[in-house]
Amino acid sequence: MIYLLLSILFATGLFVIFKYFGIYKIDILKAIVVNYIVAFIIGFSLAEKSVPISEVYQQKWALGAAFLGALFVSIFFVMAKTAQNNGVSVASVAGKMSVVIPILFGVLLYNESVTFLKVAGIIIALVAVYLTSVKAEKNNLQKASLLFPILLFFGSGAIDTILKYVEVNFVPKNEVAIFSGSLFGFAAIFGLLVLAIKTIKKKEAFGVKNIIAGVVLGVPNYFSIVFLIKALQTEGFESSTLFTINNVGVVIISTLVGLLLFKEHFSTKNKIGVVLAIVGIILVTIA
């Protein structure tokens, strides 16, 4: 349980950092690339098992790490497009509601339990995610294309599902750190390629503040993934339960942080969502 709690706290920290990115006018793409490089370095520095970088491609999990790295970068851009075209609330809901995908695969692929309490808890949690995330905005799904929200929904769900599959089948417990570091290393490579293409089109200085922002982001980003994988490896903890608690936990804490730290508007729907989220987590945990 401690790994799950740590994953939730570090993942929530990412939302806080991104909020400050907007305040300090950070170039998100540049910071993201630096963040991946930092996470890659941390992973190899803390690895329990030593694997030379030149031999990473020979590991059983290498293909999965490369695919996840590409997905990380791709979904980042889809998320940005969704926020720009459909609004931040739509992007938030589409990303968080995707938790239903790894839950479904957990039941189908790993024969995880299906009880009335668990199903009720998951449904309540999904409703809670929507109510907690929704904000009053001018843009909505009726005024913009559904393409990017749909891509974000399936892409975010695919990341969690593939992460679980690779962890179960290919990642030994003593290789979690190096697998996570390699995952971010591949993401850095894809991110650098995108950044190089953008730089060719429009040359501009990288900026010291973007490097600092990337370093600050890289540390919690790395540990949010590492602790999530370690939680997935905990015996007796079904992934359908874990992903529900993790996702809804991040929603609750990030919403409360937004309310207390950034004085964000907290509507009646948001308050009902937080209460339902707590109820959903309790039901899923009991189940």
N, C-alpha and C positions, 0 to 999 in steps of 0.2 A: 504493500500500500504506500510505503514511503516513496518508492520510485514514481508512482503515479502522481502523488502530491507534488513532488519536485518537478515533474514534467509539466503539470498544470501551471505552477508558479513561474517557471522559465518561459513557457509559451505565452503567458499573460504579459510577462516583461517585454516580449517582442512588440505587442500592441502599444505599450507605453512608449517604447523607443520610436516606433513609427510615427506616433503622435508628435513627438518632439522633432522628428525629421521635417514635418510640415511647418512647425514653428520656426525652425532654423534654416529653412529652405535648402535642405539636403537633396542632392541628386540621387534619387533612390536607386537607379540602375548601378551607378558607380559604387555606392555604399554596399549594395547587395553583392556585387562581384568581390569586393574586399572582404565582406563578411564570409563568403564561401571559402576564400583563401585562408582566413584566420581559423575557421572551423576545421579545415583540412589539416592545418598545422597542429592544432590542439589534439585532434584525433590520433595523429601519428606520434605525438609527444607522450600521450597518456596510454598508449596501447600496451596491454598486458603481454601480447605476443608480438614479437618483432617480425615485420614483413618488409623487405626492401621495396621502395616505390616501383622499381623496375619489374617486380614480380606480382604486383597487384592484379594485373590482368589474368594471372594464372589461378587466382582464388576462385572457389566455387560460386561465391556471391558477386564476382566482378561484373558480370553482365547485368544483374539486377541493380547493382549500385549505379552503373552507367545509365541505365534506363530511368532510374529514379532521379538521378542528377539532371537529366534532360527534362524530365517532367517538372522538377522544381522550378527551373528557369521558365519553362513554357507557361505553367500555371500562374507564375508571378505576373507575366505579361497579360494573360487572360483576365486575371483579377484586376489589374490596372485598367484594362479596357472596359470591363464591366462597371467599375466604379465611375469611369468617365462618361460612359454612354447611358447607363441605367441608374446610377446613383450608388452611394456608399452602402445604404441599407440593403439594396438588392444584392450587392456583391457579398456582404456579410452573411445574409441569409442563405444564398446559394452555396457558399463555401461551407458553412456550418451544418446545413441540412444534409450535406453529402455523407454524414456519418452513417446514414441508413445503408449505404453500399457496403462498407466493411462489416457492418452488423449482419447483413443478409448473407455475405460470403462466409462469415464465421459460422453461421448456422448450417449452410449448405456444404461447405468444404470440411469443416472440423467437427461436425455433429454436435455443436454446442446446444445446450438445453433451451427448450422453448416452453415457458410456463406462462400462466395468465398474468402473474405479477410482473414478469420481465417484459412481456409484450405491452402491458398497460403502462409500465414505467417508461419504455422507449417511446411510445406514442405521446405520452405527456411531455417527455423531454424534448421531442421534436417540435411540439406546439410551443413549448417554453422558449426554445431557440429562436423561433420566428418572432414571438411577442417581445422577447428581450432585445433582439437585434433591430427590429423595425423602427425607423425614424421617419418623421414627417419631412418629405422631400417633394420637390416639384416633379422630378423625373420619376417615372414608374414603368412597369413592364408594358403598359399599354402604349407608351410613347416612344419606345425604343425596341430594337431587335431582341429576340429571345436567344439568339445564337450564343453570345458570350456568357450569359448566365447558365445556359445549359452545359456549355463546355466547362465552365468553372465547377459546376455541380459534379459532373462525371470525372473531371480531372482530379479534383480534391479527393473524391471517393476512391479513385484509382490509386492515388499515392498511399493512402492508409492501407488499402487492400493488398497492394504489391509489397509494401513494407512488411506486413504481417506474413505474407507467403514466403518472402525471401528469408525472414528471420526464422521461421519454423523449419524450413528445409535446408538452409545453407549456412547460417551464421552460428558458430559455437559461442558459448558464453564468454570465452576468453578472447573473442575477436570482435566484440561489439564496438569498442572504441575505434579500431582500425577500419572496420566496415563503415561506421558513421563518417570517419574522416575521409575515406575514399569516396563515399557518396557526395560529400561536399566538394571534394576535389574535382570530380566529374562535372558537378554543377558549375564550379569556377571556370572550367575549360569552356563549357557551352556559353556561360555568361561573358567571358572574355571575347569569344567569337562574335557575339552580338554587339558588344561594346566596340570592337574593332571596326565592324561594319558601320556603326553609327558615327564613329570618329572619322572614317574616310569621307562620309557624307558631310559631316560638320565638325571641323576641328575646334577643340576647346580644351583648356587646361583641366587636369583631373581634379585639382583642389584639395588642399590639406584637410579641410573640414570633412570632406567626403570620405577620406581615408580613416580619420578618427571615428567617424560615425560607423563605418564598416567594421572597425575593430570592436567598438562597443556593442554592435549588433551580433557579431560572430560568436561571442562567448555564450550568451543565453540561447542562441539558435542551436549551437552544437549540443548543449546539455539538454535542451528540450527533446531532441531526437534520441539521444543516448538513454535518457531516463525512460522515455516511452518504450524503447526496445527492451530495456531491462524489465519494465513492468509487464511487457508482453511475454517475457520468458519466465515470469513468476508462476509456479505451479498452482493449479486450482483457481486461476484467474482467467475467465473466458474473455476472448477479445471483444465479443459483442457487449459485455458488461463494461470492459475497460474503455473502449472507444466512446461509449455513451457517457460515462462519468467524466472522462478526460475532456470531451468536447463541451459538454454542458458546464463543467467546472470552469473552463476557460471563459465561457460566455458570461457566467455569473460574476467572476472576479474582475474581468476586464470592464464589465458594465459598472460595477461598483467603483472601480478605480477611476473610470471616466466621470462618474458622478462626484466623487470626493476630491479628486486631484485636479480635474480639468473643468469642473462645474458644468458638465454637459446636462442637457435637458433630460429629465426622467419622467416619462409619461405614465399614465395609468396602465397602459398595455405593458410597458417595460416592468412595472412593479408586479403585475400579475404574472409576467413571464418568469421573474426571479423566484417567486413563490412556487410556481409550477415546476421550475427546474429543480428546486430542492426536493419537492415531492417525488419527481421522476427519479432522481438519484437515489433517494431512500428506497423506493420500490425495486429498482434494478439491483441495488446492493443486497437487499433482503432476499431477492429471488436467487 
